[in-house]
Amino acid sequence: MALCESMVSDVRGRSVLLVVAALGLCGCVVAGPRSITAGRGLYTEVINRTENEQILGVIVRQRYDETFGMLSVVSVTANLSFRTEAGTNIGIGDSDDYAGNLVPLSAGVAYEENPTISYLPLTGAEFTRRMLSPVSVEEWHLLSGPVKHPGTVLALAVHRINGLRNPLAGRQPPSPGFSRFLELYDRLRWVGVLDTVRAPGTTTEDGLFWAFHDYKDAHSDNVREILDLLGIAAKPDGSAIVLPVRTAVGGSSSAIHVETRSAFDVLEAFGTGIEIPSSHLEAGMVEPLAIAIPDEGRLITIRSSEKRPDDATVRIRFHDRWFYIEASDTQSKRAFGFLRTFIGMRLAKEGVAQQAPVITIPAR
């Protein structure tokens, strides 16, 4: 009997050592890199998706003349709590009674995640001012840098450029020649003949210039035409033409005068791309556009459906309808991505470092 008790004690001792070793190994893996891998991607995905839904909701609500609010994610703090479990089964007596029915060793580690998310409501006088005040030429210059079609950004940016009128939201037709100007601008930017440059040592929009260069052989006619449309007196003879860009109203023969739009104007322009259900128009829930915009003139296409769309890159539920952007609509997705960047830049507080979402996970 003493020998039997000694054997049981020895088995139990070894089992406990194995359990402790297993738990120590599991604890290191779960609390360290594995927890970051599992959590960080999920938080990023959810924040990105809900931010897209919020921006789409703002566009739709603005088109329906309804109020809207915005929340900015300030921080995400995730606290992990751990629970360990261990067990062992030991048989005593005739082995025929328990053969194949015992688990010699069982061990496990479970953890529970309790996130705390902090939001910052974007409201008040500062929010209103930044939504309604004209966007600076400097900001538009930064936004047009990485895009594929800078002419589209310029069309959003300006009410007028050297007297050429560019209304949006279907209020009235643009000035004759404005669409041709945009076509030439896009083409010359694309081939590298027209660039926006900054004078050395300047940090404000007063130091921005349009520079026409390297155009003599293949692009002189296009340069001459765009200068004529803008009313610029300079004659393209193959030499570089540098024109200052200023925030001003009216034309100029020696500079580019730009009257820019506000963020609210841009949202209104994007709202013209919503396919409004006929029932909503008939019920007076939303006003029709004063001038219909053809499909090829839309910045973005936001479709609506009674059924939940499966092929949407972003979708929201509003007034018993689904409003969404199709996953296969590359142009609309690109425009929506630009809008999100624009809104983020416009609403960022000047002089205050933005707080990025922070995930705090204890590691061992």
C-alpha positions in Angstrom: 0.0 0.0 0.0 2.9 2.4 0.8 4.5 1.6 -2.6 1.2 2.3 -4.4 0.8 5.7 -2.6 4.4 6.6 -3.5 3.8 5.8 -7.2 0.6 8.0 -7.2 2.5 10.8 -5.5 5.2 10.6 -8.1 2.8 10.7 -11.0 0.9 13.6 -9.5 4.2 15.5 -9.0 5.3 15.0 -12.6 1.8 16.0 -13.9 1.9 19.3 -11.9 5.4 20.1 -13.3 4.1 19.4 -16.9 1.0 21.6 -16.3 3.2 24.5 -14.9 5.5 24.2 -17.9 2.7 24.1 -20.4 0.9 27.1 -18.8 4.1 29.1 -18.8 4.7 28.5 -22.4 1.1 29.2 -23.4 1.0 32.4 -21.3 4.1 33.8 -23.1 2.6 33.2 -26.6 -0.9 34.5 -25.9 0.1 37.6 -24.0 2.8 38.6 -26.4 2.9 38.7 -30.2 -0.1 36.5 -30.8 -2.5 38.8 -28.9 -1.3 41.8 -30.9 -1.7 39.8 -34.2 -5.2 38.8 -33.3 -6.3 42.2 -31.9 -4.7 44.9 -33.9 -6.0 43.8 -37.3 -9.6 43.5 -35.9 -9.5 47.0 -34.3 -8.1 48.5 -37.5 -10.7 46.8 -39.6 -13.7 47.9 -37.5 -12.4 51.5 -37.1 -11.9 51.8 -40.8 -15.3 50.3 -41.7 -17.2 52.5 -39.3 -15.3 55.6 -40.4 -16.4 54.8 -44.0 -20.0 54.4 -42.9 -19.9 57.7 -41.0 -18.6 59.6 -44.0 -21.2 58.0 -46.3 -23.9 58.8 -43.8 -22.8 62.5 -43.8 -23.1 62.6 -47.6 -26.6 61.1 -47.6 -27.9 63.1 -44.7 -26.6 66.4 -46.2 -28.3 65.5 -49.5 -31.6 65.0 -47.6 -31.1 68.3 -45.7 -30.9 66.5 -42.4 -28.6 67.2 -39.5 -25.6 65.1 -39.0 -22.8 64.6 -36.4 -19.4 63.1 -36.4 -17.4 61.2 -33.8 -13.6 60.8 -34.0 -11.9 57.8 -32.3 -9.4 59.2 -29.9 -8.1 56.0 -28.3 -8.7 52.3 -27.9 -7.4 50.6 -24.8 -7.7 46.8 -24.5 -7.3 45.1 -21.2 -6.7 41.3 -21.1 -7.6 39.1 -18.2 -6.3 35.5 -18.0 -7.6 32.3 -16.6 -5.7 29.0 -16.4 -7.1 25.5 -16.1 -5.3 22.3 -15.4 -6.4 18.7 -14.6 -5.2 15.1 -14.5 -6.8 11.7 -14.1 -5.0 8.9 -12.2 -6.3 5.4 -11.9 -5.9 3.2 -8.9 -6.5 -0.5 -8.8 -7.0 -2.9 -11.6 -6.0 -1.2 -14.9 -8.7 -3.1 -16.8 -11.3 -0.9 -15.0 -10.2 2.4 -16.5 -8.0 1.6 -19.5 -8.6 4.1 -22.4 -10.9 6.3 -20.3 -8.5 8.5 -18.5 -6.9 11.8 -19.6 -3.4 11.8 -18.1 -2.9 15.6 -18.4 -5.1 18.5 -19.5 -4.1 22.2 -19.4 -5.5 25.4 -20.9 -5.2 29.1 -20.9 -8.2 31.4 -21.6 -8.2 35.2 -21.9 -10.9 37.8 -22.0 -10.5 41.1 -23.7 -12.3 44.2 -22.4 -11.8 47.2 -24.8 -12.4 50.8 -23.8 -13.0 53.1 -26.8 -12.9 56.9 -26.4 -14.7 59.2 -28.9 -14.3 62.9 -29.5 -17.6 64.6 -30.8 -16.8 67.0 -33.7 -19.1 69.8 -32.8 -19.1 73.4 -31.8 -17.9 76.7 -33.3 -14.5 75.3 -34.4 -16.1 72.4 -36.3 -18.6 74.7 -38.0 -15.9 77.2 -39.0 -13.7 74.5 -40.6 -16.7 73.0 -42.4 -18.0 76.3 -43.8 -14.8 78.3 -44.4 -13.0 78.1 -47.8 -10.3 75.5 -48.0 -6.9 77.1 -48.6 -5.0 76.8 -51.9 -2.2 75.1 -49.9 -4.5 72.3 -48.7 -5.8 71.7 -52.2 -2.3 71.6 -53.5 -1.4 68.9 -51.0 -4.6 66.9 -51.8 -3.9 66.9 -55.6 -0.4 65.6 -55.3 -1.0 61.8 -55.1 -4.2 61.5 -57.1 -4.5 60.0 -60.6 -6.6 62.8 -62.1 -5.7 66.2 -60.6 -8.3 67.9 -62.8 -11.0 66.2 -60.7 -9.5 67.7 -57.5 -9.3 71.1 -59.1 -13.0 70.9 -60.2 -13.8 70.3 -56.5 -11.5 73.0 -55.3 -12.6 76.1 -57.2 -15.7 78.1 -57.5 -13.9 80.3 -60.0 -10.5 80.4 -61.6 -9.5 83.5 -63.4 -13.1 84.3 -64.0 -14.1 80.9 -65.2 -17.2 79.8 -63.2 -17.5 76.3 -62.0 -20.7 75.7 -60.1 -21.4 72.3 -58.6 -24.5 70.5 -57.3 -26.4 71.2 -60.5 -27.2 74.9 -59.6 -26.3 76.4 -62.9 -24.1 75.6 -66.0 -20.4 76.4 -65.8 -18.7 79.1 -67.8 -18.1 78.2 -71.5 -14.6 76.8 -71.8 -14.4 75.5 -68.2 -14.7 71.8 -69.1 -12.0 72.3 -71.8 -9.8 74.0 -69.3 -10.1 71.1 -66.9 -9.3 68.6 -69.7 -6.1 70.6 -70.7 -5.1 71.0 -67.0 -5.4 67.3 -66.4 -3.5 66.4 -69.6 -0.6 68.8 -69.0 -0.3 67.7 -65.3 -0.3 64.1 -66.4 2.6 64.5 -69.0 4.6 66.7 -66.5 4.4 69.9 -68.4 2.4 71.8 -65.7 3.5 71.6 -62.1 2.6 73.4 -58.9 5.8 74.5 -57.2 6.8 76.5 -54.2 9.3 79.3 -54.0 12.3 78.5 -51.9 12.0 79.7 -48.3 8.2 80.2 -48.4 5.7 78.3 -46.2 2.4 79.9 -47.1 0.1 79.7 -50.1 1.6 83.1 -51.3 4.6 81.1 -52.4 2.8 78.7 -54.8 3.2 79.0 -58.5 2.1 77.2 -61.7 5.1 76.4 -63.8 4.8 75.4 -67.5 8.0 73.8 -68.8 9.3 71.4 -71.4 6.4 72.0 -73.8 8.0 73.3 -77.0 7.9 70.2 -79.2 4.7 68.3 -78.4 2.5 70.4 -76.1 2.9 74.1 -77.2 -0.6 74.2 -78.7 -2.2 72.9 -75.5 -0.2 75.4 -73.4 -1.3 78.2 -75.6 -4.9 77.2 -75.4 -5.0 76.9 -71.6 -3.4 80.3 -71.2 -5.9 81.8 -73.6 -8.8 80.3 -71.6 -7.3 81.8 -68.4 -6.7 85.2 -70.0 -3.0 85.0 -69.4 -0.9 87.4 -71.5 2.3 85.4 -71.6 3.2 83.9 -75.0 4.4 80.3 -75.1 7.7 80.4 -76.9 9.3 77.3 -75.4 10.7 79.0 -72.3 9.3 78.3 -68.8 6.2 80.3 -67.8 5.8 80.8 -64.0 2.5 82.2 -62.7 1.7 83.0 -59.0 -1.3 81.3 -57.5 -3.4 83.6 -55.3 -6.7 83.4 -53.4 -8.7 86.1 -55.2 -11.9 86.8 -57.1 -11.8 87.9 -60.7 -9.4 87.4 -63.6 -5.8 88.3 -64.1 -3.4 88.5 -67.1 -0.3 87.5 -65.1 -1.5 85.3 -62.2 -3.9 82.5 -61.3 -6.7 83.8 -59.2 -8.6 81.0 -57.3 -11.8 81.2 -55.3 -11.9 78.0 -53.4 -14.8 76.0 -51.9 -15.6 74.9 -48.3 -15.8 71.4 -47.0 -19.6 71.7 -46.9 -19.5 72.6 -50.6 -17.5 69.4 -51.4 -20.0 67.3 -49.4 -22.8 68.9 -51.4 -21.0 68.1 -54.7 -20.6 64.4 -53.7 -24.3 64.3 -52.7 -25.3 64.9 -56.4 -24.1 61.4 -57.1 -26.7 59.7 -55.0 -29.4 57.8 -56.8 -32.5 59.2 -55.0 -35.5 56.8 -55.0 -38.5 58.1 -56.9 -40.7 57.5 -53.9 -38.5 59.9 -51.8 -38.7 62.6 -54.5 -42.5 62.2 -54.8 -42.9 62.4 -51.0 -40.8 65.6 -50.9 -38.2 64.1 -48.6 -35.5 65.5 -50.9 -35.4 68.2 -53.5 -34.4 67.3 -57.1 -31.3 68.8 -58.6 -31.9 72.1 -60.5 -29.8 70.8 -63.4 -29.5 67.0 -64.0 -25.9 65.8 -63.9 -25.1 63.1 -66.5 -23.5 59.9 -65.4 -20.1 60.8 -66.9 -20.1 64.0 -65.0 -20.6 62.5 -61.6 -17.8 62.5 -59.1 -19.2 59.4 -57.4 -22.1 57.1 -57.8 -24.0 56.1 -54.6 -26.7 53.6 -55.3 -29.8 52.8 -53.3 -31.8 49.6 -52.8 -34.5 48.1 -50.7 -32.5 45.0 -50.2 -29.1 44.8 -48.4 -26.4 44.8 -51.1 -23.8 42.0 -51.0 -21.3 43.6 -53.4 -20.8 46.9 -51.5 -17.5 48.3 -50.4 -19.4 50.6 -47.9 -23.1 50.7 -47.1 -25.5 52.4 -44.6 -29.2 52.0 -43.7 -31.2 55.3 -44.0 -35.0 55.8 -44.3 -35.7 52.1 -44.9 -33.2 52.0 -47.8 -29.7 50.9 -48.3 -27.3 53.4 -49.7 -24.0 52.0 -50.9 -20.9 52.1 -53.2 -20.5 49.1 -55.4 -17.3 47.1 -54.9 -16.7 47.0 -58.6 -17.0 50.8 -59.1 -13.4 51.8 -59.1 -14.0 55.4 -59.9 -16.4 55.9 -57.0 -14.2 54.1 -54.6 -11.3 56.3 -55.5 -13.4 59.4 -55.1 -14.7 58.2 -51.7 -11.1 57.6 -50.6 -10.1 61.1 -51.6 -13.1 62.5 -49.7 -12.1 60.7 -46.5 -8.6 62.0 -46.7 -10.0 65.5 -47.4 -12.4 65.4 -44.4 -9.6 64.1 -42.1 -7.3 66.9 -43.2 -9.9 69.6 -43.0 -11.2 68.7 -39.5 -7.8 68.2 -37.9 -7.2 70.8 -35.3 -4.4 73.2 -36.2 -1.4 73.2 -33.8 -2.6 70.1 -31.9 -1.1 66.7 -32.4 -3.8 64.2 -33.2 -4.1 61.2 -30.9 -3.8 58.0 -32.8 -5.8 55.0 -31.5 -3.6 53.2 -28.9 -3.9 49.5 -28.0 -2.4 48.6 -24.6 -1.8 44.9 -24.1 0.2 43.6 -21.1 3.1 41.3 -22.1 5.0 38.8 -20.1 
